[in-house]
């Protein structure tokens, strides 16, 4: 025996489906904000293309070298907010954003900025490049075997990853961002204040 529904029942079912679809769309749109609430406010629009990660994966523990040739691991920075930037001398957008990273580092002392040259040159080459381009305040780090590129699944440069004090990824930017914008500096200062 076929079941017939009244017009009122059909409207009720349609309304229910609309509410379910709208809730799904809103959840997708606000999901990043919900994640952001664990670390504070969502990042400002000035930091685009920086976006919060939907999940908070543990950061891969790969090593790179400092200016003296000593091996460094990301675990050495645990307990701090770290902005890890992968750049190369031949990457014009990378070079253009390096001064903004240096300015952010100076303006937000609670944030550790780690800019790593993945251009396959030596630490001396990276240091010389930074000096020649007037980029002061960034420590020299290199990854000559491209371990960071592979570990973070980088498909292009620059790639910047914000790492929380617990060693988990908070967000990332594929491409350059205005790290030293007033809103950007305020965002990172607020993170550093929470760490204190």
Secondary structure, 3 states (H helix, E strand, C coil): CCCCCCHHHHHHHHHHHHHHHHHHHHHHHHHHHHHHCCCCCCCCHHHCCCEECCCCCECCCCEEEECCCCEEEHHHHCCCEEEEEEECCCCHHHHHHHHHHHHHHHHCCCEEEEEEECCCCCHHHHHHHHHHCCCCCCCCEECCCCHHHHHCCCCCCCEEEEECCCCEEEEEEECCCCCCCHHHHHHHHHHHHHHC
